[in-house]
Amino acid sequence: MADSNNENIITMIITQNDKVTDPGEQAPHETVVIELLPEIAPKHVEQIKALIEEKFYDGIIFHRVITGFMAQTGDPTGTGMGGSDLPDIRAEFTPTPFERGTLGMARSQHPDSANSQFFICFQEASFLNNQYTVFGRVTEGMEFIDTIVKGEPPEFPDKIISLTLSK
């Protein structure tokens, strides 16, 4: 990880509800490091950074987590229908493949409808290539993404405690 790219490194602290054994116990928190990719999705990275600066993602749940596919977050309503007050972003499709740890922007049927929701792939998902915008990748902590509680929505969803830009 190059020092010159520090402005494109973000740290995500997430809950790990799968590790809770007693009903009153608080879920442990784990750290995931993500590299943003402005060279392939400059507008998406700009929007994500703006939302991070507003602390938009803090406290938002992973509302759609599909075994063997991906974990989706970024909806303040937790329903998959919400977004931020910022305008939607025009698609920035590239040949960059969806692989394990890839971050892609979620959207509706319209390709230019991405806003705040994103997903992290558990494994290769080539059927998404050139259909969704790739804007980042997990560089550390993918083992914690793997254990996010599954469901649509999960009964006891994991959430983002904080999402911050590296200084």
C-alpha positions as a Markdown table, in Angstrom:
| # | Residue | x | y | z |
|---|---|---|---|---|
| 1 | Met | 0.0 | 0.0 | 0.0 |
| 2 | Ala | 1.7 | 3.2 | -1.2 |
| 3 | Asp | 1.8 | 6.2 | 1.0 |
| 4 | Ser | 0.9 | 8.4 | -1.9 |
| 5 | Asn | -2.5 | 6.7 | -2.0 |
| 6 | Asn | -3.4 | 7.3 | 1.7 |
| 7 | Glu | -6.2 | 9.8 | 0.7 |
| 8 | Asn | -7.9 | 6.8 | -0.9 |
| 9 | Ile | -7.7 | 4.4 | 2.0 |
| 10 | Ile | -10.7 | 4.1 | 4.3 |
| 11 | Thr | -11.2 | 2.3 | 7.5 |
| 12 | Met | -14.5 | 0.6 | 8.3 |
| 13 | Ile | -15.3 | -0.6 | 11.8 |
| 14 | Ile | -18.1 | -3.2 | 11.7 |
| 15 | Thr | -20.0 | -5.3 | 14.3 |
| 16 | Gln | -19.6 | -9.1 | 14.4 |
| 17 | Asn | -22.9 | -10.4 | 15.7 |
| 18 | Asp | -22.1 | -14.0 | 14.8 |
| 19 | Lys | -19.6 | -13.9 | 17.7 |
| 20 | Val | -22.3 | -13.0 | 20.3 |
| 21 | Thr | -23.1 | -16.0 | 22.5 |
| 22 | Asp | -25.2 | -14.4 | 25.2 |
| 23 | Pro | -28.4 | -12.3 | 24.5 |
| 24 | Gly | -27.2 | -9.2 | 26.4 |
| 25 | Glu | -23.6 | -9.3 | 25.1 |
| 26 | Gln | -22.4 | -6.5 | 22.8 |
| 27 | Ala | -21.0 | -7.6 | 19.5 |
| 28 | Pro | -17.2 | -7.3 | 19.0 |
| 29 | His | -16.0 | -4.7 | 16.5 |
| 30 | Glu | -13.5 | -5.5 | 13.8 |
| 31 | Thr | -11.5 | -3.4 | 11.3 |
| 32 | Val | -11.7 | -3.6 | 7.5 |
| 33 | Val | -9.3 | -1.5 | 5.4 |
| 34 | Ile | -10.5 | -0.5 | 1.9 |
| 35 | Glu | -8.7 | 1.1 | -1.0 |
| 36 | Leu | -10.8 | 3.4 | -3.1 |
| 37 | Leu | -10.1 | 3.4 | -6.9 |
| 38 | Pro | -10.5 | 7.0 | -8.2 |
| 39 | Glu | -8.6 | 6.1 | -11.4 |
| 40 | Ile | -11.5 | 3.9 | -12.6 |
| 41 | Ala | -14.5 | 5.5 | -10.8 |
| 42 | Pro | -13.7 | 9.2 | -9.9 |
| 43 | Lys | -17.3 | 10.4 | -9.4 |
| 44 | His | -18.2 | 7.4 | -7.3 |
| 45 | Val | -15.1 | 7.8 | -5.1 |
| 46 | Glu | -15.8 | 11.5 | -4.8 |
| 47 | Gln | -19.4 | 10.8 | -3.6 |
| 48 | Ile | -18.3 | 8.0 | -1.2 |
| 49 | Lys | -15.7 | 10.4 | 0.3 |
| 50 | Ala | -18.3 | 13.2 | 0.7 |
| 51 | Leu | -20.6 | 10.8 | 2.5 |
| 52 | Ile | -17.8 | 9.5 | 4.8 |
| 53 | Glu | -17.0 | 13.1 | 5.7 |
| 54 | Glu | -20.6 | 13.6 | 6.7 |
| 55 | Lys | -20.5 | 10.4 | 8.8 |
| 56 | Phe | -23.4 | 9.2 | 6.7 |
| 57 | Tyr | -22.4 | 5.5 | 6.9 |
| 58 | Asp | -21.9 | 5.5 | 10.7 |
| 59 | Gly | -24.6 | 3.2 | 12.2 |
| 60 | Ile | -26.0 | 1.8 | 8.9 |
| 61 | Ile | -26.7 | -1.9 | 8.8 |
| 62 | Phe | -25.8 | -4.5 | 6.2 |
| 63 | His | -29.4 | -5.0 | 5.0 |
| 64 | Arg | -28.8 | -7.6 | 2.2 |
| 65 | Val | -26.2 | -10.3 | 2.8 |
| 66 | Ile | -26.3 | -13.3 | 0.4 |
| 67 | Thr | -24.2 | -16.3 | 1.2 |
| 68 | Gly | -21.5 | -16.9 | -1.5 |
| 69 | Phe | -22.3 | -13.6 | -3.2 |
| 70 | Met | -22.1 | -10.2 | -1.3 |
| 71 | Ala | -22.9 | -8.0 | 1.6 |
| 72 | Gln | -24.8 | -4.8 | 0.9 |
| 73 | Thr | -25.0 | -1.6 | 3.0 |
| 74 | Gly | -25.4 | 2.2 | 2.6 |
| 75 | Asp | -29.2 | 2.5 | 3.0 |
| 76 | Pro | -30.1 | 4.6 | 6.1 |
| 77 | Thr | -33.6 | 3.1 | 6.1 |
| 78 | Gly | -32.3 | -0.5 | 6.2 |
| 79 | Thr | -34.8 | -1.5 | 3.5 |
| 80 | Gly | -32.7 | -1.4 | 0.3 |
| 81 | Met | -34.8 | 1.5 | -1.0 |
| 82 | Gly | -33.0 | 4.5 | 0.7 |
| 83 | Gly | -30.1 | 6.7 | -0.1 |
| 84 | Ser | -28.4 | 10.0 | 0.6 |
| 85 | Asp | -29.6 | 13.5 | -0.2 |
| 86 | Leu | -26.8 | 13.8 | -2.8 |
| 87 | Pro | -27.6 | 13.3 | -6.5 |
| 88 | Asp | -27.4 | 9.9 | -8.1 |
| 89 | Ile | -24.2 | 9.2 | -10.0 |
| 90 | Arg | -23.7 | 8.4 | -13.7 |
| 91 | Ala | -22.4 | 4.8 | -14.2 |
| 92 | Glu | -18.6 | 4.4 | -14.5 |
| 93 | Phe | -18.4 | 0.9 | -15.9 |
| 94 | Thr | -15.0 | -0.5 | -16.6 |
| 95 | Pro | -13.5 | -3.9 | -17.5 |
| 96 | Thr | -12.3 | -4.1 | -13.9 |
| 97 | Pro | -13.6 | -7.6 | -12.7 |
| 98 | Phe | -15.7 | -8.2 | -9.7 |
| 99 | Glu | -13.5 | -10.5 | -7.6 |
| 100 | Arg | -13.4 | -11.4 | -3.9 |
| 101 | Gly | -13.2 | -8.2 | -1.9 |
| 102 | Thr | -14.4 | -5.9 | -4.7 |
| 103 | Leu | -16.6 | -3.0 | -3.8 |
| 104 | Gly | -19.4 | -2.1 | -6.2 |
| 105 | Met | -22.1 | 0.5 | -6.2 |
| 106 | Ala | -25.6 | -0.8 | -5.8 |
| 107 | Arg | -28.2 | 0.7 | -8.1 |
| 108 | Ser | -31.8 | 0.3 | -9.4 |
| 109 | Gln | -32.6 | -1.0 | -12.9 |
| 110 | His | -31.3 | 2.3 | -14.3 |
| 111 | Pro | -27.5 | 2.3 | -14.7 |
| 112 | Asp | -27.2 | 5.9 | -13.6 |
| 113 | Ser | -29.0 | 5.5 | -10.3 |
| 114 | Ala | -26.1 | 4.7 | -7.8 |
| 115 | Asn | -26.2 | 7.0 | -4.8 |
| 116 | Ser | -24.9 | 5.7 | -1.4 |
| 117 | Gln | -25.5 | 1.9 | -1.3 |
| 118 | Phe | -22.6 | -0.4 | -2.0 |
| 119 | Phe | -21.7 | -4.1 | -1.8 |
| 120 | Ile | -18.7 | -6.1 | -1.1 |
| 121 | Cys | -18.2 | -9.4 | -3.0 |
| 122 | Phe | -17.5 | -12.6 | -1.0 |
| 123 | Gln | -16.1 | -14.2 | -4.2 |
| 124 | Glu | -15.8 | -13.7 | -7.9 |
| 125 | Ala | -19.0 | -12.4 | -9.5 |
| 126 | Ser | -18.1 | -12.0 | -13.2 |
| 127 | Phe | -21.8 | -11.7 | -14.1 |
| 128 | Leu | -21.6 | -8.2 | -12.6 |
| 129 | Asn | -18.7 | -7.1 | -14.9 |
| 130 | Asn | -19.5 | -4.0 | -17.0 |
| 131 | Gln | -23.0 | -3.9 | -15.3 |
| 132 | Tyr | -22.1 | -2.2 | -12.0 |
| 133 | Thr | -19.4 | 0.3 | -11.1 |
| 134 | Val | -16.3 | -1.0 | -9.3 |
| 135 | Phe | -15.0 | 1.7 | -6.9 |
| 136 | Gly | -12.8 | -0.1 | -4.4 |
| 137 | Arg | -11.4 | -3.2 | -2.9 |
| 138 | Val | -10.8 | -4.7 | 0.6 |
| 139 | Thr | -7.1 | -4.8 | 1.4 |
| 140 | Glu | -7.3 | -6.0 | 5.0 |
| 141 | Gly | -10.0 | -7.7 | 7.1 |
| 142 | Met | -11.9 | -9.7 | 4.4 |
| 143 | Glu | -12.2 | -12.5 | 7.0 |
| 144 | Phe | -14.6 | -10.1 | 8.9 |
| 145 | Ile | -16.7 | -9.4 | 5.8 |
| 146 | Asp | -17.0 | -13.1 | 5.4 |
| 147 | Thr | -18.7 | -13.4 | 8.8 |
| 148 | Ile | -21.3 | -10.6 | 8.4 |
| 149 | Val | -24.7 | -12.1 | 9.4 |
| 150 | Lys | -26.6 | -13.3 | 6.4 |
| 151 | Gly | -30.2 | -12.5 | 5.4 |
| 152 | Glu | -32.4 | -10.1 | 3.4 |
| 153 | Pro | -32.5 | -8.4 | 5.9 |
| 154 | Pro | -30.7 | -10.4 | 8.6 |
| 155 | Glu | -32.6 | -10.9 | 11.9 |
| 156 | Phe | -29.8 | -9.4 | 13.9 |
| 157 | Pro | -27.9 | -7.4 | 11.2 |
| 158 | Asp | -24.3 | -6.3 | 11.5 |
| 159 | Lys | -23.6 | -2.6 | 11.0 |
| 160 | Ile | -21.0 | -0.1 | 10.2 |
| 161 | Ile | -19.8 | 1.5 | 13.5 |
| 162 | Ser | -17.7 | 4.0 | 11.6 |
| 163 | Leu | -16.3 | 4.6 | 8.1 |
| 164 | Thr | -13.4 | 7.0 | 8.1 |
| 165 | Leu | -10.8 | 8.4 | 5.6 |
| 166 | Ser | -7.2 | 7.7 | 6.4 |
| 167 | Lys | -5.2 | 10.8 | 7.2 |
